[in-house]
Amino acid sequence: RVVVLVDDARAGVGAERLHGMIQGISFANRFGKRWEVVERLEDHDSADDRAENLRSALQSNRDVDLVVDLGDRQGKGGVAPLAELAARHDARLITFDGSNEALAGVESGEVYAVIGENRFLQGSESVKFLARVIHEKPMGLPLPGRGGVNVPAQVLRRDNLAGYRTPEFVSLTPAA
């Protein structure tokens, strides 16, 4: 049984992740998994509402195994209170919050996993792609639908966390 935390279930990234998660659960359930979302909690980016909503949901649903935080707040709302509440109810916390706080929670075992987007690679791969477009294509931009850069998300756990971390910046100054 799953509790899902989302900023706004009707719009934006949270809504897209929620719909994708529901579709993924439906697909997995066809192959023997039996996941059920028992609560969808909207917090509109309020850390206080998020923690209170989770506390209430876990008290009402004592058999929750997993708490999924679909927000990517970059530490604005605090992952620690969510991890503490989940642990008190023997549930695991998975979050999309790629903040240092969330990554430290993975290292300490308080957070089960972070679904991480490697922003460093998103930036560097996009610029590399643009450079190829500019230098290799006389007409400039690619055809519609042909200009994507795919940097897959990663499930970050203790065993692969070190490989995920990248420098906060890279010096692009050429050697003299």
SULLIN-V739139 format. One record per helix or strand of 3 or more residues. SS is the DSSP state (helix for helix, strand for strand). FROM is the first residue (numbers start at 0). TO is the last residue. If there is no record, write none. Layout:
# SULLIN-V739139
SS & FROM & TO
SS & FROM & TO
This chain:
# SULLIN-V739139
strand & 1 & 5
helix & 11 & 28
strand & 36 & 41
helix & 46 & 59
strand & 65 & 68
helix & 79 & 87
strand & 91 & 94
helix & 99 & 107
strand & 112 & 115
helix & 118 & 135
strand & 153 & 155
helix & 157 & 163
